[in-house]
Amino acid sequence: MTCEPFFRAVGELRRDGSRVVLMTPQGKRLTQAMVRGMAEVDHLIVLCGHYEGVDHRVVEALVTDEVSIGDYVLTNGAIAAVVLLDAVIRLLPGVLGDAESAVEESFSDPSRLEAPCYTRPADFRGLKVPEILLSGHHGKVAAWRREQAEARTRANRPDLMAGPFGSGAPVADPDGQAG
């Protein structure tokens, strides 16, 4: 895409403290830590290209952050922009019904996925909620959730784990970013 429309749009929208984010496969991989940082910014301008990308002069003169949602290519950056915006918006105060909802979930601890979630009924077609979750014993439930989070992380995302589980030290991404 040619640079002129980007320069015109950013010129109209930019204000003191703005961050201009370009969605691009060449950017730093989006992480929850990056999302938390963007949620603290007063003004984000999100740019995205189509097919072959954006004239590099846009990056050189306007962009503060180049962000990628993963190691693949889409036909346009609008889909990636929606992913970024949804991740940021849900962290803004008042967006989620309960502020704790954004605290106890996958990636709130960068080295651990969330434990499995169960709802009612307790028995659905012979598939049962684990008894411990029905016990009312908060300490045992918390211990079960930690164990399940560890098992789930080991099975699905061992790349997140550094050293012994629970060390809190995130594994570096191949591009050197903490995950």
PASEBA-1860 file (N, C-alpha, C; in nm, 3 decimals):
! residues 179
1> MTCEPFFR> 0.084/-0.118/0.000/0.000/0.000/0.000/0.088/0.124/0.000 ~ 0.044/0.223/-0.068/0.123/0.346/-0.079/0.122/0.422/0.053 ~ 0.221/0.505/0.073/0.238/0.573/0.202/0.145/0.691/0.223 ~ 0.103/0.759/0.118/0.028/0.883/0.135/-0.098/0.869/0.222 ~ -0.184/0.767/0.205/-0.303/0.758/0.291/-0.268/0.736/0.439 ~ -0.160/0.663/0.464/-0.117/0.640/0.602/-0.070/0.770/0.666 ~ 0.010/0.846/0.594/0.060/0.973/0.648/-0.057/1.068/0.675 ~ -0.154/1.071/0.586/-0.269/1.159/0.604/-0.351/1.116/0.726
9> AVGELRRD> -0.380/0.988/0.737/-0.461/0.937/0.848/-0.392/0.956/0.983 ~ -0.265/0.917/0.991/-0.192/0.932/1.118/-0.179/1.079/1.153 ~ -0.157/1.165/1.052/-0.148/1.308/1.077/-0.275/1.364/1.139 ~ -0.389/1.312/1.098/-0.519/1.356/1.153/-0.543/1.300/1.293 ~ -0.497/1.177/1.318/-0.532/1.107/1.443/-0.430/1.123/1.556 ~ -0.304/1.138/1.521/-0.197/1.137/1.621/-0.210/1.256/1.716 ~ -0.179/1.228/1.844/-0.172/1.332/1.946/-0.059/1.296/2.040 ~ -0.028/1.382/2.135/0.081/1.353/2.230/0.055/1.220/2.298
17> GSRVVLMT> 0.157/1.137/2.304/0.146/1.007/2.370/0.088/0.896/2.285 ~ 0.053/0.923/2.159/-0.001/0.818/2.073/0.106/0.713/2.044 ~ 0.062/0.589/2.035/0.145/0.482/1.983/0.081/0.437/1.853 ~ 0.165/0.424/1.751/0.117/0.383/1.620/0.166/0.240/1.597 ~ 0.072/0.148/1.591/0.101/0.006/1.580/0.070/-0.040/1.438 ~ 0.168/-0.104/1.375/0.147/-0.164/1.243/0.139/-0.315/1.260 ~ 0.031/-0.374/1.214/0.016/-0.519/1.215/0.090/-0.574/1.094 ~ 0.190/-0.658/1.119/0.275/-0.710/1.012/0.339/-0.842/1.054
25> PQGKRLTQ> 0.354/-0.938/0.962/0.423/-1.062/0.997/0.569/-1.038/1.037 ~ 0.625/-0.922/1.002/0.764/-0.891/1.036/0.777/-0.832/1.176 ~ 0.665/-0.812/1.247/0.669/-0.749/1.379/0.706/-0.845/1.490 ~ 0.717/-0.790/1.610/0.739/-0.871/1.729/0.611/-0.948/1.757 ~ 0.627/-1.073/1.799/0.511/-1.158/1.824/0.432/-1.105/1.943 ~ 0.302/-1.093/1.927/0.212/-1.043/2.030/0.212/-1.137/2.150 ~ 0.231/-1.080/2.268/0.225/-1.155/2.393/0.129/-1.086/2.488 ~ 0.090/-1.156/2.592/0.001/-1.097/2.692/0.070/-0.979/2.761
33> AMVRGMAE> 0.200/-0.988/2.782/0.273/-0.876/2.843/0.265/-0.752/2.753 ~ 0.278/-0.770/2.623/0.268/-0.659/2.528/0.126/-0.601/2.532 ~ 0.027/-0.687/2.538/-0.113/-0.644/2.544/-0.136/-0.561/2.670 ~ -0.085/-0.608/2.785/-0.101/-0.531/2.909/-0.041/-0.392/2.896 ~ 0.076/-0.382/2.833/0.139/-0.252/2.812/0.055/-0.162/2.724 ~ -0.003/-0.217/2.619/-0.086/-0.137/2.529/-0.216/-0.094/2.596 ~ -0.266/-0.174/2.688/-0.389/-0.139/2.759/-0.368/-0.016/2.848 ~ -0.243/0.015/2.880/-0.212/0.130/2.965/-0.188/0.258/2.883
41> VDHLIVLC> -0.184/0.246/2.751/-0.161/0.361/2.664/-0.293/0.435/2.643 ~ -0.288/0.567/2.647/-0.409/0.647/2.630/-0.463/0.647/2.487 ~ -0.372/0.634/2.388/-0.418/0.648/2.250/-0.339/0.556/2.158 ~ -0.406/0.458/2.102/-0.345/0.366/2.006/-0.401/0.395/1.867 ~ -0.314/0.397/1.770/-0.354/0.402/1.630/-0.303/0.272/1.569 ~ -0.394/0.192/1.515/-0.356/0.061/1.461/-0.366/0.067/1.309 ~ -0.255/0.039/1.244/-0.248/0.039/1.098/-0.235/-0.105/1.048 ~ -0.288/-0.130/0.931/-0.270/-0.261/0.871/-0.273/-0.249/0.721
49> GHYEGVDH> -0.197/-0.335/0.659/-0.187/-0.336/0.514/-0.276/-0.442/0.453 ~ -0.255/-0.463/0.325/-0.332/-0.560/0.250/-0.238/-0.627/0.150 ~ -0.243/-0.759/0.143/-0.156/-0.839/0.056/-0.008/-0.815/0.084 ~ 0.061/-0.742/0.003/0.207/-0.733/0.014/0.257/-0.638/0.122 ~ 0.170/-0.572/0.194/0.215/-0.489/0.304/0.208/-0.341/0.275 ~ 0.293/-0.268/0.348/0.288/-0.123/0.353/0.424/-0.067/0.311 ~ 0.423/0.043/0.239/0.546/0.113/0.201/0.630/0.134/0.328 ~ 0.757/0.097/0.324/0.842/0.098/0.443/0.865/0.239/0.499
57> RVVEALVT> 0.842/0.341/0.421/0.854/0.478/0.473/0.752/0.504/0.583 ~ 0.640/0.435/0.578/0.539/0.444/0.685/0.600/0.394/0.815 ~ 0.668/0.279/0.808/0.733/0.222/0.926/0.841/0.317/0.978 ~ 0.923/0.366/0.889/1.035/0.453/0.928/0.989/0.584/0.993 ~ 0.880/0.642/0.943/0.841/0.776/0.987/0.727/0.780/1.088 ~ 0.642/0.678/1.090/0.520/0.688/1.170/0.504/0.583/1.279 ~ 0.552/0.463/1.254/0.520/0.348/1.339/0.609/0.343/1.463 ~ 0.545/0.322/1.579/0.620/0.302/1.704/0.635/0.155/1.738
65> DEVSIGDY> 0.542/0.071/1.690/0.544/-0.072/1.722/0.502/-0.152/1.599 ~ 0.583/-0.252/1.563/0.543/-0.348/1.460/0.505/-0.476/1.533 ~ 0.383/-0.526/1.510/0.330/-0.639/1.586/0.280/-0.747/1.491 ~ 0.310/-0.872/1.525/0.263/-0.989/1.453/0.181/-1.074/1.549 ~ 0.070/-1.131/1.502/-0.007/-1.220/1.588/0.038/-1.366/1.576 ~ 0.134/-1.393/1.492/0.184/-1.530/1.480/0.270/-1.547/1.357 ~ 0.327/-1.663/1.347/0.419/-1.693/1.239/0.346/-1.751/1.118 ~ 0.262/-1.666/1.059/0.188/-1.701/0.938/0.146/-1.572/0.872
73> VLTNGAIA> 0.094/-1.580/0.751/0.057/-1.461/0.675/-0.092/-1.466/0.642 ~ -0.159/-1.354/0.660/-0.301/-1.338/0.626/-0.312/-1.254/0.499 ~ -0.430/-1.250/0.438/-0.447/-1.167/0.319/-0.447/-1.019/0.353 ~ -0.480/-0.985/0.478/-0.476/-0.845/0.520/-0.459/-0.835/0.670 ~ -0.420/-0.719/0.716/-0.392/-0.699/0.857/-0.513/-0.667/0.941 ~ -0.631/-0.650/0.879/-0.750/-0.615/0.956/-0.786/-0.724/1.056 ~ -0.770/-0.849/1.017/-0.801/-0.959/1.108/-0.704/-0.956/1.226 ~ -0.578/-0.934/1.199/-0.479/-0.924/1.306/-0.508/-0.804/1.396
81> AVVLLDAV> -0.551/-0.693/1.337/-0.584/-0.574/1.416/-0.699/-0.602/1.512 ~ -0.799/-0.676/1.466/-0.912/-0.711/1.552/-0.865/-0.798/1.669 ~ -0.775/-0.891/1.643/-0.720/-0.975/1.750/-0.650/-0.887/1.853 ~ -0.563/-0.799/1.808/-0.492/-0.709/1.900/-0.591/-0.625/1.980 ~ -0.685/-0.563/1.912/-0.780/-0.475/1.980/-0.865/-0.550/2.082 ~ -0.911/-0.668/2.049/-0.990/-0.745/2.145/-0.908/-0.779/2.269 ~ -0.783/-0.819/2.249/-0.696/-0.853/2.362/-0.672/-0.731/2.452 ~ -0.655/-0.613/2.391/-0.631/-0.490/2.468/-0.759/-0.443/2.535
89> IRLLPGVL> -0.868/-0.437/2.462/-0.993/-0.382/2.514/-1.043/-0.459/2.635 ~ -1.030/-0.591/2.635/-1.080/-0.669/2.748/-1.005/-0.641/2.877 ~ -0.887/-0.577/2.868/-0.812/-0.542/2.989/-0.847/-0.403/3.042 ~ -0.924/-0.327/2.967/-0.961/-0.193/3.012/-1.061/-0.201/3.126 ~ -1.049/-0.112/3.224/-1.141/-0.115/3.339/-1.287/-0.107/3.294 ~ -1.370/-0.194/3.353/-1.512/-0.193/3.326/-1.557/-0.275/3.207 ~ -1.464/-0.325/3.126/-1.504/-0.401/3.007/-1.554/-0.540/3.045 ~ -1.481/-0.609/3.131/-1.524/-0.739/3.180/-1.613/-0.719/3.302
97> GDAESAVE> -1.708/-0.805/3.323/-1.798/-0.792/3.437/-1.726/-0.795/3.571 ~ -1.618/-0.870/3.580/-1.543/-0.884/3.705/-1.397/-0.859/3.674 ~ -1.335/-0.765/3.743/-1.194/-0.730/3.718/-1.102/-0.850/3.736 ~ -1.140/-0.945/3.820/-1.059/-1.065/3.844/-1.059/-1.158/3.723 ~ -1.155/-1.142/3.633/-1.163/-1.229/3.516/-1.036/-1.222/3.431 ~ -0.972/-1.107/3.426/-0.851/-1.091/3.345/-0.726/-1.131/3.422 ~ -0.740/-1.165/3.550/-0.624/-1.197/3.633/-0.598/-1.347/3.635 ~ -0.701/-1.426/3.651/-0.684/-1.570/3.663/-0.725/-1.639/3.534
105> ESFSDPSR> -0.635/-1.633/3.435/-0.661/-1.694/3.305/-0.528/-1.732/3.241 ~ -0.534/-1.799/3.129/-0.411/-1.834/3.057/-0.331/-1.708/3.031 ~ -0.202/-1.716/3.052/-0.104/-1.610/3.026/-0.104/-1.499/3.131 ~ -0.192/-1.505/3.234/-0.175/-1.409/3.342/-0.045/-1.443/3.414 ~ -0.008/-1.569/3.417/0.126/-1.616/3.452/0.185/-1.659/3.319 ~ 0.292/-1.593/3.271/0.341/-1.622/3.136/0.397/-1.762/3.116 ~ 0.412/-1.840/3.223/0.466/-1.975/3.207/0.360/-2.082/3.231 ~ 0.233/-2.042/3.231/0.129/-2.139/3.267/-0.002/-2.108/3.196
113> LEAPCYTR> -0.065/-2.215/3.147/-0.200/-2.203/3.093/-0.300/-2.214/3.208 ~ -0.422/-2.181/3.180/-0.529/-2.188/3.278/-0.572/-2.333/3.298 ~ -0.622/-2.363/3.417/-0.677/-2.496/3.447/-0.806/-2.515/3.367 ~ -0.849/-2.639/3.348/-0.976/-2.663/3.277/-1.093/-2.597/3.348 ~ -1.193/-2.561/3.271/-1.314/-2.496/3.323/-1.430/-2.595/3.314 ~ -1.514/-2.597/3.417/-1.634/-2.681/3.417/-1.754/-2.596/3.455 ~ -1.870/-2.632/3.401/-1.995/-2.561/3.429/-2.100/-2.661/3.474 ~ -2.223/-2.615/3.492/-2.332/-2.703/3.530/-2.395/-2.762/3.404
121> PADFRGLK> -2.453/-2.877/3.410/-2.474/-2.961/3.527/-2.349/-3.039/3.565 ~ -2.348/-3.093/3.684/-2.232/-3.168/3.734/-2.212/-3.298/3.656 ~ -2.317/-3.350/3.597/-2.309/-3.472/3.515/-2.383/-3.445/3.385 ~ -2.310/-3.444/3.274/-2.369/-3.424/3.143/-2.336/-3.543/3.056 ~ -2.438/-3.623/3.026/-2.420/-3.743/2.942/-2.309/-3.834/2.993 ~ -2.299/-3.845/3.123/-2.197/-3.930/3.184/-2.062/-3.865/3.199 ~ -2.045/-3.743/3.148/-1.921/-3.667/3.165/-1.937/-3.583/3.291 ~ -1.854/-3.611/3.391/-1.874/-3.551/3.522/-1.770/-3.445/3.556
129> VPEILLSG> -1.814/-3.346/3.629/-1.724/-3.246/3.686/-1.642/-3.317/3.794 ~ -1.512/-3.296/3.800/-1.431/-3.361/3.904/-1.487/-3.332/4.044 ~ -1.494/-3.436/4.125/-1.551/-3.425/4.260/-1.489/-3.314/4.343 ~ -1.359/-3.294/4.331/-1.290/-3.194/4.411/-1.351/-3.055/4.390 ~ -1.398/-3.027/4.269/-1.456/-2.896/4.239/-1.593/-2.877/4.303 ~ -1.656/-2.987/4.339/-1.787/-2.981/4.404/-1.775/-2.985/4.555 ~ -1.654/-3.002/4.606/-1.633/-3.025/4.749/-1.653/-2.901/4.835 ~ -1.632/-2.784/4.778/-1.642/-2.662/4.859/-1.516/-2.633/4.939
137> HHGKVAAW> -1.414/-2.715/4.927/-1.287/-2.696/4.999/-1.195/-2.610/4.912 ~ -1.190/-2.480/4.943/-1.118/-2.385/4.858/-0.970/-2.417/4.844 ~ -0.905/-2.462/4.950/-0.763/-2.496/4.943/-0.736/-2.613/4.850 ~ -0.819/-2.717/4.861/-0.802/-2.834/4.775/-0.835/-2.800/4.629 ~ -0.936/-2.716/4.609/-0.972/-2.674/4.473/-0.856/-2.596/4.412 ~ -0.797/-2.504/4.488/-0.684/-2.424/4.438/-0.566/-2.514/4.403 ~ -0.537/-2.613/4.488/-0.426/-2.706/4.460/-0.455/-2.786/4.334 ~ -0.580/-2.833/4.319/-0.619/-2.908/4.199/-0.601/-2.823/4.075
145> RREQAEAR> -0.644/-2.696/4.081/-0.631/-2.605/3.966/-0.484/-2.585/3.928 ~ -0.397/-2.568/4.028/-0.252/-2.553/3.999/-0.198/-2.678/3.930 ~ -0.233/-2.795/3.983/-0.187/-2.922/3.923/-0.238/-2.937/3.780 ~ -0.365/-2.906/3.758/-0.423/-2.917/3.625/-0.361/-2.816/3.528 ~ -0.334/-2.695/3.576/-0.270/-2.594/3.491/-0.132/-2.642/3.449 ~ -0.058/-2.701/3.542/0.075/-2.754/3.509/0.064/-2.866/3.406 ~ -0.028/-2.960/3.427/-0.043/-3.072/3.333/-0.085/-3.023/3.195 ~ -0.176/-2.929/3.193/-0.224/-2.875/3.066/-0.113/-2.801/2.991
153> TRANRPDL> -0.033/-2.726/3.065/0.077/-2.654/3.004/0.182/-2.751/2.950 ~ 0.215/-2.853/3.028/0.312/-2.953/2.981/0.264/-3.022/2.854 ~ 0.135/-3.053/2.848/0.080/-3.125/2.733/0.065/-3.036/2.610 ~ 0.016/-2.913/2.629/-0.019/-2.829/2.515/0.083/-2.722/2.479 ~ 0.155/-2.670/2.577/0.248/-2.559/2.550/0.375/-2.572/2.635 ~ 0.451/-2.680/2.620/0.573/-2.694/2.699/0.674/-2.582/2.674 ~ 0.660/-2.511/2.561/0.749/-2.400/2.531/0.735/-2.286/2.632 ~ 0.625/-2.280/2.704/0.604/-2.174/2.803/0.681/-2.197/2.932
161> MAGPFGSG> 0.719/-2.321/2.955/0.777/-2.357/3.084/0.928/-2.338/3.084 ~ 0.978/-2.277/3.190/1.122/-2.258/3.207/1.164/-2.329/3.334 ~ 1.258/-2.421/3.321/1.305/-2.492/3.440/1.189/-2.566/3.505 ~ 1.197/-2.583/3.636/1.087/-2.651/3.706/0.960/-2.567/3.696 ~ 0.848/-2.633/3.681/0.722/-2.561/3.667/0.699/-2.471/3.786 ~ 0.645/-2.354/3.757/0.614/-2.261/3.864/0.728/-2.168/3.898 ~ 0.839/-2.174/3.825/0.951/-2.086/3.857/0.917/-1.941/3.826 ~ 0.814/-1.921/3.743/0.774/-1.785/3.708/0.862/-1.721/3.603
169> APVADPDG> 0.969/-1.788/3.562/1.059/-1.733/3.460/1.011/-1.774/3.323 ~ 0.963/-1.680/3.242/0.914/-1.717/3.109/1.027/-1.762/3.018 ~ 0.991/-1.847/2.923/1.085/-1.892/2.823/1.096/-1.785/2.716 ~ 1.215/-1.757/2.668/1.233/-1.656/2.562/1.180/-1.710/2.431 ~ 1.113/-1.626/2.356/1.071/-1.660/2.222/1.195/-1.668/2.133 ~ 1.185/-1.733/2.016/1.300/-1.740/1.927/1.354/-1.601/1.889 ~ 1.269/-1.499/1.889/1.316/-1.365/1.854/1.366/-1.289/1.975 ~ 1.375/-1.356/2.091/1.432/-1.295/2.210/1.331/-1.228/2.301
177> QAG> 1.204/-1.230/2.266/1.102/-1.172/2.352/1.066/-1.269/2.463 ~ 1.040/-1.217/2.580/0.988/-1.302/2.687/0.844/-1.334/2.655 ~ 0.802/-1.457/2.678/0.667/-1.499/2.642/0.568/-1.492/2.749
END
